[in-house]
């Protein structure tokens, strides 16, 4: 018997048992003393509780919570000067990784470069959305490469990025450490097995000639 047939058979038997129980029901009457139930009605309690809720306050708290979720509170400093550097990421595993589809096994303690097997599909641009110069540079980069760039916000709201791009996310220390991000604004792009890390010193004073 297949699982489907077995399941339907089980449901049919269960249904027949419950209906037969209902058919054989007999009113046995009332025996013993009766007492008035003194507890509050459940629905009355729910209604009473709902009247005590400050709906306006609750909505405002939900709005504030949503806004808070969309605000990054990072600590990266502004880049003091423009500079390019290369960074070769190295990861040391804390546990084994087994990839059944490819048969690849990477053992705990092994150190490897993820760029040897992976291709970063986009540019990553790190910035503070509180800084108008950062936003202007972000707009310029987006007009050049379009949806190929992902924006990572270290400080400020994600909503400030909406006029430029929907592809904006909050940064965190784990990302910064993994990608060697030390200040903002910074853009990275994969070049072979390394990252090109370009820092922009937007407030850097030019030397007089």
Secondary structure, DSSP 8 states (H G I E B T S, - for coil): --HHHHHHHHHHHHHHHHHHHHHT-------S------S--HHHHHHHHHHHS-HHHHHHHHHHHHHHHTEEE---EE-SS-EEEEE---EE-SS-EEETTTTEEE-TT-EE-GGGT----SEEEEEETT-HHHHHHHHHHHHHHGGGEEEEEEEEESGGGTTT-S-EEE--HHHHHHHT--EESEEEEEETTEEEEEE--TT------
